């Protein structure tokens, strides 16, 4: 721990409070990759692990895969001289240096959020993330999540997401209508009970734990709680039957033995899933950030929750923008190039497009410059309780 603290101290000094991250690639074995993450074509297929389908950003969360390296999903912070340190270890070694003393004292879980890009060649299966009371049974946190659909790339074959259930299922408490699909485990017909929404570039959705969903093929930037819990509800996907073990991935053996396929139905928040105004209550269109300073345009793109928050900054070539944030945040640069609080960044170049701005640097005014020939488009990710002014969607 002392060695990690010393390394972190050097990296913070060299970057004036800004840490650069190497990309963290994550494989999945239940779907083909979309091949839009910028890797060489021969780098996506990774044998028994499946294929690289995700990139996790400034992550302190390990990917909960059946097989894979011990550090899969975990980000490394790196120095220009080649020093490397897991971001997770950096936070653990000196939480006050990364998070600030007050925030670290109130948030022992650390950064408390996970950003990622997911890139699949087929729609993800209909699945659910257990809410807090059930995630806790297996020693995990819940996984509320939100999406933003990235521009400039193909949308894929299925740019629509299935959400929830038809309102009558909740209104009539016909919850066991889903049970035969879980028992038989041989089709994708469970989707007949869900509603699909189009994935529109530059927009997104907020999906709390306990909501069934089957995300489409648009290249998606996701911000979520730092967890990897799930239960698959759809058996047939992309032409093959998914292992039924994924239905029970985060179910205790004693609960599976006692209730079988009925137990995962406990994860479903029926009222939210059957909300007839689901789209209006969960759709995320960009909302302007008030009080921004400079040539850029700041918008909230991840909001409607106090569990995390995220902004998009669009800065024209030659532009300068000033930021002062309430605490630690991470940055992902999608396009353009420039400097961020003095550190050079380049979109589309893994290893040069991802930063962590630690507390002391974040709360002081700092500057973003766009020095390339195209707009600098970047996303800022915040953990829980950092931005009290995050918008909430008014309920109908």
C-alpha positions as CSV (number, residue, x, y, z in Angstrom):
1,X,0.0,0.0,0.0
2,X,2.9,2.4,0.8
3,X,4.4,1.7,-2.6
4,X,1.1,2.4,-4.3
5,X,0.8,5.7,-2.4
6,X,4.3,6.7,-3.5
7,X,3.6,5.9,-7.1
8,X,0.3,7.8,-6.9
9,X,2.1,10.8,-5.5
10,X,4.5,10.9,-8.4
11,X,1.8,10.5,-11.0
12,X,-0.3,13.3,-9.3
13,X,2.8,15.6,-9.2
14,X,3.7,14.9,-12.8
15,X,0.1,15.5,-14.0
16,X,-0.7,18.4,-11.7
17,X,-3.6,16.4,-10.2
18,X,-4.7,14.8,-13.5
19,X,-4.2,11.0,-14.1
20,X,-4.0,9.4,-17.5
21,X,-5.7,6.0,-17.9
22,X,-4.9,3.2,-20.2
23,X,-8.0,1.5,-21.9
24,X,-9.6,-1.4,-20.1
25,X,-11.0,-3.9,-22.6
26,X,-13.6,-6.4,-21.5
27,X,-14.6,-9.6,-23.3
28,X,-18.1,-11.2,-23.3
29,X,-18.9,-14.7,-24.5
30,X,-22.7,-14.5,-25.2
31,X,-22.8,-12.2,-28.3
32,X,-20.6,-11.2,-31.3
33,X,-18.8,-7.9,-31.1
34,X,-19.8,-4.9,-33.0
35,X,-16.1,-4.2,-33.9
36,X,-16.4,-0.4,-33.5
37,X,-14.0,0.1,-30.6
38,X,-11.1,1.0,-32.7
39,X,-9.1,-2.2,-32.2
40,X,-7.3,-4.0,-35.0
41,X,-9.6,-6.6,-36.6
42,X,-7.7,-9.5,-35.3
43,X,-7.8,-8.2,-31.7
44,X,-11.5,-8.7,-31.0
45,X,-11.6,-12.5,-30.8
46,X,-10.0,-13.7,-27.6
47,X,-10.7,-17.5,-27.6
48,X,-12.5,-19.0,-24.7
49,X,-13.2,-15.5,-23.2
50,X,-15.3,-14.7,-26.3
51,X,-14.7,-11.3,-27.9
52,X,-13.9,-7.8,-26.9
53,X,-17.3,-6.1,-26.7
54,X,-16.8,-3.4,-24.1
55,X,-14.3,-0.8,-23.0
56,X,-14.5,0.3,-19.3
57,X,-13.5,3.9,-18.5
58,X,-11.7,5.0,-15.3
59,X,-12.9,1.8,-13.8
60,X,-12.3,0.5,-10.3
61,X,-14.8,-2.4,-10.9
62,X,-13.6,-5.9,-12.0
63,X,-15.6,-7.6,-14.8
64,X,-17.4,-10.6,-13.3
65,X,-16.7,-13.0,-16.2
66,X,-16.5,-16.8,-16.1
67,X,-12.9,-16.7,-17.4
68,X,-10.5,-13.9,-17.9
69,X,-7.5,-12.1,-16.4
70,X,-7.6,-11.0,-12.8
71,X,-7.6,-7.3,-13.7
72,X,-10.3,-7.5,-16.5
73,X,-12.3,-4.3,-16.4
74,X,-9.9,-2.5,-14.0
75,X,-8.3,0.7,-15.3
76,X,-4.6,1.4,-14.9
77,X,-3.3,5.0,-14.4
78,X,-0.1,5.5,-16.2
79,X,2.8,8.0,-16.3
80,X,4.9,9.3,-19.2
81,X,7.8,7.3,-17.9
82,X,5.9,4.0,-17.9
83,X,4.8,3.8,-14.3
84,X,1.5,1.9,-13.9
85,X,-0.9,1.6,-11.0
86,X,-4.5,0.2,-10.8
87,X,-6.9,3.1,-10.3
88,X,-8.6,0.9,-7.7
89,X,-5.3,0.6,-5.8
90,X,-4.7,4.4,-6.2
91,X,-8.0,5.2,-4.6
92,X,-7.4,2.6,-1.8
93,X,-3.9,3.8,-1.1
94,X,-4.8,7.5,-0.7
95,X,-8.5,8.2,-1.0
96,X,-8.2,11.8,0.2
97,X,-5.7,12.6,-2.6
98,X,-8.1,11.3,-5.3
99,X,-11.5,12.0,-3.8
100,X,-10.9,14.8,-1.4
101,X,-11.1,14.4,2.4
102,X,-14.8,15.2,2.9
103,X,-16.0,13.1,-0.1
104,X,-13.7,10.2,0.9
105,X,-15.0,10.1,4.4
106,X,-18.6,9.9,3.2
107,X,-18.1,7.5,0.3
108,X,-16.0,4.5,1.4
109,X,-16.9,2.7,-1.8
110,X,-14.6,5.2,-3.7
111,X,-15.6,6.6,-7.0
112,X,-19.0,4.9,-6.8
113,X,-19.7,4.8,-10.6
114,X,-18.6,2.9,-13.7
115,X,-18.5,4.4,-17.2
116,X,-18.2,2.1,-20.3
117,X,-18.7,1.8,-24.0
118,X,-20.5,-1.3,-25.1
119,X,-20.3,-2.5,-28.7
120,X,-22.3,-5.5,-29.7
121,X,-23.2,-6.9,-33.2
122,X,-26.6,-8.1,-32.0
123,X,-29.2,-6.8,-29.5
124,X,-28.3,-7.7,-25.9
125,X,-30.7,-10.3,-24.4
126,X,-33.6,-9.2,-22.2
127,X,-32.1,-9.0,-18.7
128,X,-32.4,-7.3,-15.3
129,X,-30.1,-6.0,-12.6
130,X,-31.2,-7.0,-9.1
131,X,-32.2,-4.1,-6.9
132,X,-30.3,-3.3,-3.7
133,X,-32.0,-5.8,-1.4
134,X,-31.3,-8.7,-3.7
135,X,-27.9,-7.6,-4.9
136,X,-26.9,-7.5,-1.2
137,X,-27.7,-11.1,-0.8
138,X,-24.7,-12.0,-3.0
139,X,-22.5,-9.3,-1.6
140,X,-22.9,-6.9,-4.4
141,X,-24.2,-3.4,-5.1
142,X,-27.2,-2.7,-7.4
143,X,-26.7,-1.5,-10.9
144,X,-28.8,1.5,-12.0
145,X,-27.5,2.6,-15.4
146,X,-28.0,5.2,-18.1
147,X,-27.2,5.3,-21.8
148,X,-26.0,7.8,-24.4
149,X,-25.8,6.8,-28.1
150,X,-22.6,7.9,-29.7
151,X,-22.4,9.7,-33.1
152,X,-20.3,9.0,-36.1
153,X,-20.5,5.2,-36.3
154,X,-23.0,2.7,-37.7
155,X,-26.1,2.0,-35.6
156,X,-25.9,-1.7,-36.2
157,X,-28.7,-4.1,-37.3
158,X,-31.0,-3.6,-34.3
159,X,-31.0,0.1,-33.1
160,X,-33.9,-0.3,-30.7
161,X,-34.1,-1.3,-27.1
162,X,-36.9,-3.3,-25.4
163,X,-37.9,-2.0,-22.0
164,X,-40.1,-3.2,-19.2
165,X,-43.4,-5.0,-19.7
166,X,-46.7,-4.0,-21.2
167,X,-48.8,-2.0,-18.7
168,X,-51.5,-4.7,-18.3
169,X,-48.9,-7.1,-16.9
170,X,-48.3,-4.8,-14.0
171,X,-51.9,-3.5,-13.7
172,X,-53.4,-7.1,-13.5
173,X,-50.4,-8.4,-11.5
174,X,-50.0,-11.1,-14.1
175,X,-46.4,-11.5,-13.1
176,X,-46.1,-15.2,-13.9
177,X,-46.8,-14.6,-17.5
178,X,-43.0,-14.5,-17.9
179,X,-42.4,-17.7,-15.9
180,X,-42.9,-20.2,-18.7
181,X,-40.1,-18.6,-20.8
182,X,-37.7,-18.9,-17.9
183,X,-38.6,-22.5,-17.3
184,X,-38.6,-23.7,-21.0
185,X,-35.5,-21.6,-21.8
186,X,-35.7,-22.2,-25.5
187,X,-36.9,-19.0,-27.3
188,X,-36.8,-15.2,-27.5
189,X,-40.6,-14.9,-27.3
190,X,-40.5,-13.3,-23.9
191,X,-39.9,-10.1,-25.8
192,X,-43.6,-10.1,-26.9
193,X,-44.3,-8.7,-23.4
194,X,-42.0,-5.7,-23.7
195,X,-42.0,-2.4,-25.6
196,X,-39.3,-1.2,-28.0
197,X,-37.9,2.3,-28.3
198,X,-35.7,3.7,-31.0
199,X,-32.0,4.5,-30.2
200,X,-31.4,8.0,-31.4
201,X,-27.9,9.3,-31.7
202,X,-27.1,12.0,-29.1
203,X,-30.0,10.9,-26.8
204,X,-30.3,8.1,-24.2
205,X,-32.3,6.4,-21.4
206,X,-32.2,6.0,-17.6
207,X,-32.7,2.4,-16.5
208,X,-33.0,1.8,-12.7
209,X,-32.2,-1.6,-11.2
210,X,-35.3,-3.9,-11.3
211,X,-36.2,-2.8,-14.9
212,X,-36.1,-5.4,-17.7
213,X,-34.3,-4.3,-20.8
214,X,-32.7,-5.5,-24.0
215,X,-30.4,-2.8,-25.4
216,X,-30.0,-2.4,-29.1
217,X,-26.9,-2.3,-31.3
218,X,-26.1,1.5,-31.3
219,X,-22.6,2.1,-30.0
220,X,-23.5,3.1,-26.4
221,X,-21.8,5.1,-23.7
222,X,-23.1,3.9,-20.4
223,X,-22.8,5.4,-16.9
224,X,-23.9,3.2,-14.0
225,X,-23.4,2.2,-10.4
226,X,-20.1,0.3,-9.9
227,X,-21.5,-3.3,-10.1
228,X,-21.7,-6.1,-12.6
229,X,-24.8,-8.0,-11.3
230,X,-27.5,-9.3,-13.7
231,X,-30.0,-12.1,-14.5
232,X,-30.7,-13.0,-18.1
233,X,-34.4,-13.5,-18.9
234,X,-34.0,-14.3,-22.7
235,X,-32.8,-17.8,-23.8
236,X,-32.4,-17.4,-27.5
237,X,-30.3,-14.6,-28.8
238,X,-28.1,-14.0,-31.9
239,X,-29.1,-17.5,-33.1
240,X,-28.0,-19.5,-30.1
241,X,-29.2,-20.5,-26.7
242,X,-27.5,-18.6,-23.8
243,X,-26.4,-20.6,-20.8
244,X,-29.2,-20.8,-18.3
245,X,-26.6,-20.3,-15.6
246,X,-26.8,-16.6,-16.5
247,X,-30.4,-16.5,-15.2
248,X,-29.1,-17.5,-11.8
249,X,-25.8,-15.7,-12.0
250,X,-26.5,-13.6,-8.9
251,X,-29.0,-15.9,-7.1
252,X,-27.9,-17.7,-4.0
253,X,-27.9,-21.5,-4.4
254,X,-30.4,-21.9,-1.6
255,X,-32.8,-19.5,-3.3
256,X,-32.5,-21.3,-6.6
257,X,-33.1,-24.6,-4.8
258,X,-36.2,-23.3,-3.0
259,X,-37.9,-21.3,-5.8
260,X,-36.2,-22.2,-9.1
261,X,-37.1,-19.9,-11.9
262,X,-39.6,-18.0,-9.8
263,X,-36.9,-16.4,-7.7
264,X,-35.5,-14.1,-10.4
265,X,-39.0,-12.7,-10.9
266,X,-38.5,-11.1,-7.4
267,X,-36.0,-8.8,-9.0
268,X,-38.7,-7.1,-11.1
269,X,-40.0,-3.7,-10.1
270,X,-43.4,-4.2,-11.6
271,X,-44.7,-0.7,-11.2
272,X,-41.7,0.9,-13.0
273,X,-41.6,-1.8,-15.7
274,X,-45.3,-1.3,-16.5
275,X,-45.3,2.5,-16.3
276,X,-47.4,3.7,-19.3
277,X,-45.2,6.8,-19.3
278,X,-41.9,4.9,-19.2
279,X,-40.5,6.8,-22.2
280,X,-41.3,10.2,-20.8
281,X,-40.0,9.3,-17.4
282,X,-36.7,7.7,-18.6
283,X,-35.8,9.3,-21.9
284,X,-32.6,11.4,-21.7
285,X,-32.3,14.3,-24.2
286,X,-29.3,16.7,-23.6
287,X,-30.1,19.5,-21.2
288,X,-28.0,22.7,-21.2
289,X,-25.8,23.3,-18.2
290,X,-26.4,26.7,-16.7
291,X,-23.5,29.0,-15.9
292,X,-20.9,27.5,-18.1
293,X,-17.9,29.7,-19.0
294,X,-16.1,29.8,-22.3
295,X,-16.5,28.9,-26.0
296,X,-17.9,25.4,-25.3
297,X,-21.4,24.0,-24.9
298,X,-22.0,21.9,-21.8
299,X,-25.0,19.6,-21.6
300,X,-26.3,17.1,-19.0
301,X,-26.6,13.8,-20.8
302,X,-26.7,11.5,-17.7
303,X,-29.2,12.7,-15.1
304,X,-32.5,11.9,-13.4
305,X,-30.7,10.2,-10.5
306,X,-28.5,11.1,-7.6
307,X,-26.4,8.0,-8.0
308,X,-24.2,9.4,-10.7
309,X,-24.2,12.2,-13.3
310,X,-22.5,13.0,-16.6
311,X,-22.0,16.0,-18.9
312,X,-21.0,16.4,-22.6
313,X,-18.7,19.2,-23.6
314,X,-18.5,20.3,-27.2
315,X,-15.7,22.8,-28.0
316,X,-15.1,24.2,-31.5
317,X,-11.6,24.2,-33.0
318,X,-9.5,26.9,-31.4
319,X,-11.9,27.3,-28.5
320,X,-11.2,27.6,-24.8
321,X,-13.5,26.6,-22.0
322,X,-13.2,26.9,-18.2
323,X,-14.4,24.4,-15.7
324,X,-14.7,24.3,-11.9
325,X,-16.3,21.1,-10.6
326,X,-17.5,20.1,-7.1
327,X,-15.2,17.1,-6.9
328,X,-13.3,14.3,-8.7
329,X,-14.4,13.3,-12.1
330,X,-13.2,11.3,-15.1
331,X,-13.1,12.4,-18.8
332,X,-13.5,10.5,-22.1
333,X,-12.7,12.4,-25.2
334,X,-14.7,11.1,-28.2
335,X,-13.4,13.4,-31.0
336,X,-10.9,16.2,-31.4
337,X,-7.7,17.0,-29.7
338,X,-6.4,19.6,-27.2
339,X,-5.4,19.9,-23.6
340,X,-7.4,19.3,-20.4
341,X,-6.1,21.0,-17.3
342,X,-2.7,21.0,-19.0
343,X,-2.7,17.3,-20.1
344,X,-2.8,16.5,-23.8
345,X,-5.8,14.5,-25.1
346,X,-6.8,13.0,-28.4
347,X,-10.1,11.5,-29.3
348,X,-10.0,8.1,-31.0
349,X,-6.6,7.3,-29.7
350,X,-6.9,4.9,-26.7
351,X,-4.3,5.8,-24.1
352,X,-4.6,9.5,-24.9
353,X,-8.4,9.9,-24.6
354,X,-9.1,9.1,-20.9
355,X,-8.3,11.0,-17.7
356,X,-9.2,11.2,-14.0
357,X,-9.2,14.8,-12.7
358,X,-8.6,14.4,-9.0
359,X,-10.3,16.5,-6.3
360,X,-7.9,19.4,-5.9
361,X,-7.5,19.9,-9.6
362,X,-11.3,19.6,-10.2
363,X,-12.4,22.1,-7.6
364,X,-9.9,24.8,-8.9
365,X,-10.7,26.6,-12.1
366,X,-9.1,24.7,-15.0
367,X,-9.0,25.1,-18.7
368,X,-9.9,22.9,-21.7
369,X,-8.4,23.9,-25.1
370,X,-9.4,22.5,-28.5
371,X,-6.3,22.6,-30.7
372,X,-7.3,20.2,-33.5
373,X,-9.2,20.7,-36.8
374,X,-12.5,19.2,-35.6
375,X,-14.7,19.8,-32.6
376,X,-13.5,18.4,-29.3
377,X,-16.3,16.3,-27.9
378,X,-15.8,14.9,-24.4
379,X,-17.8,13.4,-21.6
380,X,-17.4,14.0,-17.9
381,X,-18.5,11.4,-15.3
382,X,-19.3,12.1,-11.7
383,X,-20.0,9.7,-8.8
384,X,-22.9,9.9,-6.3
385,X,-23.8,13.1,-4.5
386,X,-21.3,15.4,-6.3
387,X,-23.7,17.5,-8.4
388,X,-26.7,18.7,-6.5
389,X,-28.0,20.6,-9.5
390,X,-28.4,17.5,-11.7
391,X,-31.9,17.7,-13.5
392,X,-34.7,15.3,-12.5
393,X,-37.5,14.5,-14.9
394,X,-40.9,15.6,-13.7
395,X,-43.3,12.7,-13.3
396,X,-46.6,12.7,-15.1
